[in-house]
């Protein structure tokens, strides 16, 4: 298993066209994106700047959740 850290609380993307969902992003990239405005890549492949912090119960991207769950089960 790799040592890639994944954020346990997802980050959001403003580029979604449907209801707002939050994406899982590598933990090390979140602060940099929030401060510098750099783009991050979610587990599902979507690329966006971190702009919001999720609240408990916020909807999570189904593709990110599936990837995250598969990594944990390996």
N, C-alpha and C positions, 0 to 999 in steps of 0.2 A: 504494500500500500504506500502511496506517495505521501510526502509530508506537506502537501499543499493545504494551507489553511483556508477554510471557507467560512464566511460570515454566517453566524447562526441566526441573525436577524436580517431579513432581506433588505435590499436597497430598492428604491423606486426608479422607474423610468417615465419621463414625461412624453416619450415618443409613442406610447401605446395608443392605439386608435380606439380600443374598447374601454371597458371599465378599468380604472387604475389598479394595477397589480404590482407587487413588489418582487424583485428578482434577487436570487442569491448571487453574491459577488465575493471574490477573494478578499479576505479581511485586510490584508496589507495595502490594498489599493483604495479602500474607502476614505480614509483620512486625507490622503493625497488628492483624491478627486474632489472632496468637499472643500478643501482649502485652495487648491490650485485650479480647479475647474477642469482637470484632465478627464478623459473618457475612461470608463471601466467596461470590462466585458463580463456579462452575466454568464452563469453556467450554460444557459440556453443559447448563448452566442449573441444576444442583443448587446449593442454598444451604446452607452449613454453616460452623461455626467451624473454623479450622485447629487441629488437636490433635496431629498426628504428623508426623514427617519420614520420607519414603520411603527405603527402602534400595535399593541397586542390584538390579535384577531384580524389583522389586515389580510386581504387576499394575496396569495402567493402565486406566481407564474407556475402553471401546471408542469411545464417542461423543466424548469429549474428544480421544482420539488421532486420530480421523478429522478433526475440526475443525482441530486443530493441524496435521496433515499437509497439509490443503487450503490453509491460510493460507501455509504455507511454499512450496507449489508454485505459488502465484499470482505 
